[in-house]
Amino acid sequence: YMPMCPEAVIAMLACARIGAIHSVVFAGFSADALTERIQDANSRVVITANEGKRGPKGVPLKKTVDEALLRCPCVRHVLVHRHTSTECEMSAGRDQWLHTLLESQRPYCPCEWMDSEDGLFILYTSGSTGKPKGVMHTSGGYLTYVSMTHDYVLNLNPSTQGHCSFVYACMADVGWITGHSYIVYGPLSNGVTTLLFESTPLYPSPDRYWQTVQAHRINVFYAAPTALRALMKYGNEHVTKYDRSSLTVLGSVGEP
């Protein structure tokens, strides 16, 4: 239950490395939604942050976790990433600061070898049509599929694939399947640099996407139709004032 920060991806990859199944919950979901997913998966550990950011607003993630866990006796540990300077309550014996724990760890963790049909993660439906349903994704087939589709659909250049100079950006949230597949597992299995975007397309102004393209020399840019429609009414001047010459592919998803 994390904001769009590197630690969210690090937590996912850490689970994958030791063979623990992760269940990422979108940081905009309520305490009730978080409770349902924790209870259904019988989760033992929750990783969160003291606070997230949504444009100019702070999102009290740890406070929401505390509320959710009043109904989740299965949870033994809460690991908290200090993402902002905002203080949060810490429950003695259960909650620990992530940075403090990391200081005492060895720098290398051996990987757990997994079978292709072993679970990698559970991702829950939105629950808009009833109780959220958990979908299990396995290790081998899922990773094969997302690395293949990321390569072919988004037309990675074979001469640059595997080099960190190739910059790929998916502007979705890591809490959705798009985020799992095309921010984390697909791009990293193909050896390209992947970009996380923690903001909204309109904050602090409608040029934020294109400012990001120029600043990071993004080669492939992938965003939802909803986000692009939200930007259309602001005109082209927010786009054309930035250098977009690095772009080779614009990707979108979900509808014609």
C-alpha positions as CSV (number, residue, x, y, z in Angstrom):
1,Y,0.0,0.0,0.0
2,M,2.6,2.5,-1.3
3,P,2.8,5.7,-3.2
4,M,4.5,5.9,-6.6
5,C,8.1,5.8,-5.2
6,P,11.1,3.5,-5.9
7,E,10.5,1.7,-2.7
8,A,7.2,0.4,-4.0
9,V,9.1,-1.4,-6.9
10,I,11.9,-2.4,-4.5
11,A,9.3,-4.1,-2.2
12,M,7.7,-6.0,-5.2
13,L,11.1,-7.2,-6.4
14,A,12.2,-8.2,-2.9
15,C,9.1,-10.3,-2.5
16,A,9.8,-12.0,-5.9
17,R,13.4,-12.6,-5.0
18,I,12.6,-14.5,-1.8
19,G,9.5,-16.3,-3.2
20,A,6.9,-14.4,-1.3
21,I,3.6,-13.6,-3.1
22,H,2.9,-9.9,-3.1
23,S,-0.5,-8.1,-3.3
24,V,-0.2,-4.5,-4.3
25,V,-3.1,-2.3,-3.3
26,F,-3.7,1.0,-5.1
27,A,-2.9,3.8,-2.7
28,G,-6.1,5.6,-3.5
29,F,-8.2,2.8,-2.0
30,S,-10.0,3.1,1.3
31,A,-9.4,1.3,4.6
32,D,-12.3,-1.0,3.9
33,A,-10.9,-1.9,0.5
34,L,-7.5,-2.6,2.1
35,T,-9.1,-4.7,4.8
36,E,-10.9,-6.9,2.3
37,R,-7.7,-7.6,0.4
38,I,-5.6,-8.3,3.5
39,Q,-8.2,-10.6,4.9
40,D,-8.7,-12.6,1.7
41,A,-5.0,-13.1,1.1
42,N,-4.3,-13.8,4.8
43,S,-1.4,-11.4,4.6
44,R,1.2,-11.4,7.4
45,V,3.2,-8.3,6.5
46,V,2.1,-4.9,5.3
47,I,4.5,-2.5,3.6
48,T,3.4,1.2,3.5
49,A,4.6,4.8,3.8
50,N,3.9,7.5,6.3
51,E,2.3,9.6,3.6
52,G,1.8,9.7,-0.1
53,K,1.4,12.7,-2.4
54,R,-1.4,13.4,-4.9
55,G,-0.5,16.7,-6.6
56,P,-0.3,19.2,-3.8
57,K,-2.2,17.0,-1.3
58,G,-0.8,14.6,1.3
59,V,-2.4,11.2,1.5
60,P,-2.3,9.6,5.0
61,L,-1.4,6.1,4.0
62,K,-0.2,4.9,7.4
63,K,-3.3,6.2,9.1
64,T,-5.5,4.3,6.6
65,V,-3.4,1.1,7.3
66,D,-3.9,1.5,11.0
67,E,-7.7,1.8,10.5
68,A,-7.7,-1.3,8.2
69,L,-5.7,-3.4,10.6
70,L,-8.2,-3.1,13.4
71,R,-10.0,-5.9,11.5
72,C,-6.9,-7.8,10.4
73,P,-5.5,-9.9,13.2
74,C,-3.5,-11.9,10.6
75,V,-1.0,-9.1,10.2
76,R,2.1,-9.4,12.4
77,H,4.4,-6.7,11.0
78,V,4.0,-3.3,9.3
79,L,7.1,-1.8,7.6
80,V,6.9,1.9,7.1
81,H,8.8,3.9,4.4
82,R,9.4,7.5,5.4
83,H,8.3,9.2,2.2
84,T,7.7,12.7,3.5
85,S,8.5,14.6,6.7
86,T,4.9,14.1,8.1
87,E,4.8,12.2,11.4
88,C,2.6,9.2,11.9
89,E,1.7,6.9,14.8
90,M,3.8,3.8,15.2
91,S,2.4,0.7,17.1
92,A,5.1,-0.7,19.4
93,G,6.0,-4.3,18.5
94,R,4.2,-4.3,15.2
95,D,5.4,-1.2,13.2
96,Q,9.0,-0.6,12.2
97,W,10.6,2.1,10.0
98,L,11.9,0.5,6.8
99,H,15.1,2.6,6.7
100,T,16.1,1.5,10.2
101,L,15.7,-2.1,9.4
102,L,17.7,-1.8,6.1
103,E,20.7,-0.3,7.9
104,S,21.3,-3.6,9.7
105,Q,20.9,-5.9,6.7
106,R,23.6,-7.5,4.6
107,P,24.0,-6.0,1.1
108,Y,23.2,-9.3,-0.8
109,C,20.1,-11.6,-0.6
110,P,20.3,-15.0,-2.4
111,C,17.3,-15.6,-4.6
112,E,14.8,-18.4,-4.1
113,W,14.5,-20.6,-7.2
114,M,10.9,-20.9,-8.2
115,D,9.0,-23.2,-10.5
116,S,7.3,-21.6,-13.5
117,E,3.8,-22.3,-12.0
118,D,4.7,-21.0,-8.5
119,G,2.8,-17.8,-7.6
120,L,4.4,-14.4,-8.2
121,F,1.6,-12.1,-7.1
122,I,-2.1,-11.7,-6.4
123,L,-4.0,-8.7,-7.8
124,Y,-7.5,-7.9,-6.8
125,T,-10.3,-6.6,-9.0
126,S,-11.7,-3.2,-8.2
127,G,-14.7,-4.7,-6.4
128,S,-17.2,-2.6,-8.4
129,T,-19.3,-5.6,-9.2
130,G,-19.2,-7.2,-5.7
131,K,-16.5,-8.6,-3.5
132,P,-13.0,-8.1,-4.9
133,K,-11.7,-11.2,-6.6
134,G,-8.0,-12.1,-6.3
135,V,-6.3,-13.1,-9.5
136,M,-3.1,-15.2,-9.1
137,H,-0.3,-14.6,-11.6
138,T,2.4,-17.3,-11.8
139,S,6.1,-16.8,-12.3
140,G,7.1,-18.2,-15.6
141,G,4.2,-17.6,-17.9
142,Y,3.5,-14.1,-16.7
143,L,7.1,-13.0,-17.0
144,T,7.4,-14.5,-20.5
145,Y,4.2,-12.8,-21.6
146,V,4.9,-9.3,-20.3
147,S,8.5,-9.3,-21.5
148,M,7.3,-10.4,-25.0
149,T,4.4,-7.9,-25.3
150,H,6.4,-5.1,-23.9
151,D,9.1,-5.7,-26.5
152,Y,6.9,-6.3,-29.6
153,V,3.9,-4.0,-28.9
154,L,6.0,-1.0,-27.9
155,N,8.6,-1.7,-30.5
156,L,11.8,-1.7,-28.5
157,N,14.7,-1.2,-30.8
158,P,16.9,-4.3,-30.7
159,S,20.1,-2.1,-30.9
160,T,19.1,-0.3,-27.7
161,Q,17.3,-3.1,-25.8
162,G,19.3,-4.1,-22.8
163,H,21.0,-0.7,-22.5
164,C,20.0,1.8,-19.7
165,S,20.3,4.6,-22.2
166,F,16.9,3.5,-23.5
167,V,14.2,5.3,-21.4
168,Y,10.7,4.0,-21.2
169,A,7.9,5.6,-19.3
170,C,4.5,4.2,-18.4
171,M,2.4,6.9,-16.5
172,A,0.0,4.4,-14.9
173,D,0.0,3.6,-11.2
174,V,1.9,0.5,-10.0
175,G,-1.2,-0.6,-8.2
176,W,-2.9,-1.7,-11.4
177,I,-2.0,-4.6,-13.7
178,T,-0.7,-2.1,-16.2
179,G,1.7,-0.9,-13.6
180,H,2.8,-4.4,-12.5
181,S,3.3,-5.4,-16.1
182,Y,4.6,-2.3,-18.0
183,I,6.3,-0.3,-15.2
184,V,8.0,-3.1,-13.3
185,Y,8.2,-6.6,-14.7
186,G,8.1,-6.1,-18.5
187,P,10.6,-3.3,-18.8
188,L,13.0,-4.6,-16.3
189,S,13.0,-8.1,-17.8
190,N,13.9,-6.4,-21.1
191,G,16.7,-4.5,-19.6
192,V,15.5,-0.9,-20.2
193,T,15.3,2.0,-17.9
194,T,11.7,2.5,-16.6
195,L,10.3,5.7,-15.2
196,L,7.9,6.2,-12.2
197,F,5.6,9.2,-12.3
198,E,4.4,10.4,-8.9
199,S,2.0,13.2,-9.7
200,T,-1.0,14.0,-11.9
201,P,-0.9,15.2,-15.5
202,L,-2.2,18.6,-14.4
203,Y,0.1,19.3,-11.4
204,P,1.6,21.8,-11.1
205,S,0.5,22.6,-14.7
206,P,-0.8,20.8,-17.8
207,D,2.7,20.5,-19.3
208,R,4.0,18.0,-16.7
209,Y,4.1,15.0,-19.1
210,W,6.1,16.8,-21.8
211,Q,8.4,18.5,-19.3
212,T,9.2,14.9,-18.1
213,V,9.8,13.7,-21.6
214,Q,12.3,16.5,-22.2
215,A,14.0,16.2,-18.8
216,H,14.6,12.4,-19.1
217,R,14.9,12.0,-22.9
218,I,12.1,9.5,-22.9
219,N,12.0,7.2,-26.0
220,V,8.7,5.4,-25.4
221,F,5.8,7.1,-23.7
222,Y,2.7,5.2,-22.6
223,A,-0.4,6.8,-21.0
224,A,-4.1,6.1,-20.6
225,P,-6.7,7.7,-22.9
226,T,-8.4,9.2,-19.8
227,A,-5.2,11.2,-19.0
228,L,-4.8,12.3,-22.6
229,R,-8.4,13.5,-22.9
230,A,-8.0,15.5,-19.7
231,L,-5.1,17.4,-21.3
232,M,-6.7,18.1,-24.7
233,K,-8.7,21.1,-23.6
234,Y,-5.5,22.9,-22.6
235,G,-4.3,23.2,-26.2
236,N,-1.0,22.3,-27.9
237,E,1.1,25.1,-26.4
238,H,1.8,22.9,-23.3
239,V,3.2,20.2,-25.6
240,T,5.1,22.1,-28.3
241,K,7.2,24.2,-26.0
242,Y,9.2,21.1,-25.0
243,D,11.7,19.1,-26.9
244,R,10.0,15.7,-27.8
245,S,12.6,14.6,-30.4
246,S,13.6,11.6,-28.2
247,L,10.2,10.0,-28.6
248,T,9.9,7.1,-31.0
249,V,6.6,5.5,-29.9
250,L,3.5,6.8,-28.2
251,G,1.5,4.1,-26.6
252,S,-2.0,4.0,-25.1
253,V,-4.4,1.2,-23.9
254,G,-7.8,0.1,-22.9
255,E,-10.0,1.5,-25.7
256,P,-9.8,2.4,-29.5
